[in-house]
């Protein structure tokens, strides 16, 4: 037996319309063509699918079983076709994001909420990119975007600049270092430095500030949550260096100072496959992410 989608559509249309003529109109075909299609299916099945002696046309027991199949299968097929149409039109897709920056959640979630409202048919997934090689995952199409501050020249990978940020020293407002206009590496030699629980090479305070000066803090305390880091700093349990966007909305009694007299700035990037960079929903995501940190952090004295 060779059962096709057209057979299922015919059975459903006849059941809903109650006659061959009305069903043929719905299916945009002639009544004779539809009748021939039904007869051919009945010959394959070896049993009548409709009771033709009554009006409106009624399904036989076998026809009811086939209608049950049609009502299960056809909506799934139609949904799949709609999804493929949306994908071709660039209205649907997948946005799987790997994050190499531990603090990026602070601005990423508001940006994604705006994105979700504009692109409701795009599936969003977030994977912390600290436990695996995010760029390898990007090239293997396991993820679609990598948020990183360390661009690497990689074939078929495009790094889109998002925004510039400043790694910023933060301490309790009464901390002795709060009296300084800026912080030098030597200032942290006797301090407890509170950081995220990641490798030193992935922390700006080390890669851009302490390691080049060959300075180690007295103690390193690792804390997972940004809010807990700030609470500990405000309580005088240590100091921290965080991206300036983290400090924008916080209300702790804190002092912030630049690193070095000139300050240190970093660029955040979104990496994606070069073949995907022109997708409309990706371009919108890049724009929303770029605007996520437009507000300047509060000036804490």
Legacy VTK file of the C-alpha trace (Angstrom):
# vtk DataFile Version 3.0
C-alpha trace
ASCII
DATASET POLYDATA
POINTS 301 float
0.000 0.000 0.000
1.348 3.393 -1.028
-0.181 6.013 1.252
0.637 9.625 0.374
0.002 12.989 2.039
-2.487 13.835 -0.738
-4.595 10.857 0.325
-4.678 12.079 3.915
-5.579 15.587 2.795
-8.381 14.224 0.611
-9.911 12.181 3.428
-9.748 15.133 5.815
-11.247 17.561 3.283
-14.156 15.238 2.392
-14.904 14.600 6.064
-14.958 18.322 6.824
-16.914 19.350 3.679
-19.404 16.468 3.628
-19.303 16.152 -0.165
-16.838 15.505 -2.971
-17.681 18.745 -4.768
-17.016 21.016 -1.783
-13.892 19.057 -0.832
-12.574 19.381 -4.394
-13.014 23.167 -4.182
-11.042 23.279 -0.945
-8.257 21.213 -2.493
-8.257 23.286 -5.698
-8.926 20.294 -7.951
-11.808 18.933 -10.015
-14.439 16.662 -8.499
-13.616 13.902 -10.961
-9.909 14.058 -10.090
-10.699 13.828 -6.375
-13.143 10.955 -6.955
-10.494 9.119 -8.978
-7.938 9.671 -6.191
-10.304 8.257 -3.546
-11.200 5.250 -5.719
-7.516 4.507 -6.253
-6.881 4.640 -2.506
-9.859 2.365 -1.796
-8.536 -0.145 -4.312
-5.196 -0.160 -2.487
-6.855 -0.579 0.904
-9.321 -3.150 -0.400
-12.298 -1.623 1.418
-14.622 1.369 1.062
-13.548 4.462 2.995
-16.853 6.337 2.577
-20.504 5.381 2.874
-21.845 6.833 -0.385
-25.502 5.878 0.134
-26.059 8.711 2.620
-25.871 12.494 2.491
-23.737 14.161 3.659
-20.995 11.752 2.679
-19.938 9.762 5.732
-16.710 7.928 6.556
-16.778 4.167 6.959
-15.101 2.499 9.928
-11.891 2.162 7.882
-12.233 5.764 6.764
-12.490 6.918 10.391
-9.209 5.190 11.151
-7.570 6.910 8.196
-8.996 10.263 9.313
-7.472 9.751 12.768
-4.101 9.234 11.074
-4.601 12.333 8.922
-5.451 14.480 11.937
-2.271 13.350 13.713
0.132 13.514 10.787
-0.994 16.495 8.696
-0.684 19.171 11.444
2.892 18.024 12.079
3.690 18.160 8.354
2.064 21.582 7.991
3.950 22.890 11.026
7.225 21.606 9.586
6.503 23.256 6.224
5.732 26.547 8.009
8.992 26.333 9.934
10.959 25.712 6.748
9.202 28.656 5.109
10.148 30.872 8.056
13.759 29.638 7.878
13.977 30.429 4.163
12.514 33.868 4.839
15.065 34.431 7.630
12.328 34.728 10.273
13.228 31.555 12.193
16.387 29.764 13.220
18.606 28.970 16.158
20.695 31.320 18.268
22.939 29.230 20.502
25.353 31.493 22.382
28.578 30.486 24.138
29.884 33.033 26.644
33.589 33.259 27.442
33.048 36.344 29.589
31.803 35.348 33.042
30.178 38.720 33.781
28.397 39.014 30.427
25.135 37.742 31.849
24.690 41.173 33.455
23.909 42.839 30.113
23.121 39.841 27.884
19.784 38.832 29.428
18.120 42.256 28.921
19.403 42.285 25.323
18.023 38.777 24.727
14.630 39.762 26.129
14.425 42.557 23.556
15.603 40.129 20.864
12.951 37.553 21.836
10.180 40.114 21.391
11.359 40.973 17.868
12.265 37.406 16.791
9.837 35.060 18.599
10.486 32.200 16.140
14.236 32.057 16.829
15.184 29.453 19.437
17.633 30.882 22.009
20.099 28.806 24.001
22.977 29.945 26.239
26.024 27.855 27.076
28.828 29.088 29.338
31.884 28.854 27.097
34.345 28.368 29.926
34.102 24.569 30.113
34.857 23.885 26.434
36.633 25.431 23.458
33.962 27.845 22.299
35.556 28.639 18.911
35.870 24.946 18.059
32.199 24.542 18.991
31.388 27.495 16.719
33.243 25.980 13.761
31.553 22.611 14.370
28.135 24.385 14.386
27.421 23.319 17.959
26.881 27.010 18.785
26.126 30.026 16.599
27.696 32.953 18.479
30.605 33.247 20.911
30.868 36.299 23.186
34.553 36.961 23.818
37.080 39.717 24.484
39.900 37.742 22.824
39.473 37.672 19.039
41.605 35.127 17.192
42.241 35.107 13.469
40.336 31.980 12.478
39.293 30.861 8.971
35.569 31.244 8.263
34.959 32.989 11.617
33.970 36.652 11.797
34.435 38.778 14.959
31.857 41.551 15.207
32.796 44.347 17.654
30.077 45.008 20.218
31.313 47.653 22.632
34.326 48.891 24.567
34.467 48.515 28.334
36.870 49.399 31.123
38.058 46.870 33.727
37.509 48.916 36.880
38.880 48.641 40.419
36.193 48.522 43.080
36.570 48.693 46.871
34.601 49.729 49.928
34.251 53.490 50.069
36.392 53.617 53.268
39.163 51.402 51.873
42.600 53.129 51.884
42.953 52.656 48.109
39.757 54.679 47.597
41.833 57.766 48.341
43.956 57.205 45.221
42.950 58.699 41.852
43.899 55.457 40.060
45.255 52.008 40.903
48.649 50.546 39.977
49.516 46.819 40.026
51.698 47.238 43.134
48.633 48.478 45.052
47.125 44.983 44.961
50.173 43.120 46.276
48.849 43.027 49.852
45.157 42.788 49.028
42.598 39.989 48.941
41.410 39.988 45.336
37.894 38.622 44.803
37.406 37.153 41.324
35.151 34.869 39.344
36.126 31.166 39.513
37.926 30.995 36.149
41.517 30.700 34.955
43.694 33.765 35.567
44.388 34.081 31.849
40.664 34.741 31.280
40.462 37.533 33.838
41.285 41.073 32.704
42.776 41.961 36.080
45.523 39.399 35.485
45.963 39.345 31.699
45.899 43.148 31.293
47.126 44.420 34.644
48.874 42.170 37.175
50.642 39.509 35.091
52.499 41.986 32.817
53.752 43.703 35.999
54.640 40.322 37.588
52.504 41.108 40.614
50.401 38.620 42.569
47.780 39.668 45.121
48.219 38.471 48.687
45.105 36.272 48.472
42.677 35.268 45.744
39.094 34.505 46.729
36.851 33.061 44.032
33.118 33.799 44.034
30.546 32.739 41.451
27.961 35.539 41.679
28.590 39.185 40.842
26.201 40.388 43.552
28.099 38.346 46.144
31.436 39.766 44.968
30.097 43.300 45.429
28.611 42.448 48.820
31.949 41.096 50.035
33.790 44.125 48.664
31.350 46.529 50.338
31.864 44.610 53.596
35.611 45.169 53.426
36.441 41.492 52.772
38.550 42.281 49.729
38.736 44.264 46.493
37.801 43.390 42.928
38.279 44.409 39.310
35.090 44.174 37.255
33.863 45.448 33.879
32.324 48.889 34.201
28.922 47.663 32.951
28.625 45.456 36.052
28.755 48.528 38.277
26.098 50.604 36.536
23.032 49.557 38.489
24.547 48.573 41.834
23.675 50.483 45.014
26.423 49.274 47.348
28.575 51.870 49.112
31.590 51.429 46.853
34.451 53.401 45.350
35.553 52.745 41.772
38.881 53.765 40.273
40.557 53.278 36.874
43.480 50.894 36.447
46.641 52.963 35.799
46.707 56.688 35.109
45.581 56.190 31.493
43.006 53.542 32.290
42.618 50.181 30.556
39.947 49.510 27.952
38.889 46.277 26.315
36.700 45.423 23.330
33.948 42.834 23.509
33.192 40.829 20.361
30.550 38.463 19.052
32.106 35.733 16.906
29.996 33.911 14.342
30.519 31.873 11.197
31.240 34.126 8.211
28.517 32.359 6.231
25.920 33.400 8.836
26.928 36.980 9.590
24.449 38.525 7.123
21.395 36.801 8.639
18.866 39.431 9.658
18.235 38.048 13.131
21.985 37.874 13.846
22.431 41.474 12.716
19.625 42.502 15.075
21.227 40.565 17.932
24.568 42.299 17.322
22.836 45.703 17.340
20.971 44.980 20.589
24.124 43.611 22.229
26.097 46.679 21.119
23.569 48.977 22.786
23.431 46.969 25.997
26.117 48.997 27.779
25.524 52.493 26.426
24.795 53.954 29.874
27.874 55.088 31.712
28.523 53.627 35.179
27.803 55.743 38.220
30.678 57.851 39.521
31.463 56.538 43.012
33.617 58.683 45.255
LINES 1 302
301 0 1 2 3 4 5 6 7 8 9 10 11 12 13 14 15 16 17 18 19 20 21 22 23 24 25 26 27 28 29 30 31 32 33 34 35 36 37 38 39 40 41 42 43 44 45 46 47 48 49 50 51 52 53 54 55 56 57 58 59 60 61 62 63 64 65 66 67 68 69 70 71 72 73 74 75 76 77 78 79 80 81 82 83 84 85 86 87 88 89 90 91 92 93 94 95 96 97 98 99 100 101 102 103 104 105 106 107 108 109 110 111 112 113 114 115 116 117 118 119 120 121 122 123 124 125 126 127 128 129 130 131 132 133 134 135 136 137 138 139 140 141 142 143 144 145 146 147 148 149 150 151 152 153 154 155 156 157 158 159 160 161 162 163 164 165 166 167 168 169 170 171 172 173 174 175 176 177 178 179 180 181 182 183 184 185 186 187 188 189 190 191 192 193 194 195 196 197 198 199 200 201 202 203 204 205 206 207 208 209 210 211 212 213 214 215 216 217 218 219 220 221 222 223 224 225 226 227 228 229 230 231 232 233 234 235 236 237 238 239 240 241 242 243 244 245 246 247 248 249 250 251 252 253 254 255 256 257 258 259 260 261 262 263 264 265 266 267 268 269 270 271 272 273 274 275 276 277 278 279 280 281 282 283 284 285 286 287 288 289 290 291 292 293 294 295 296 297 298 299 300
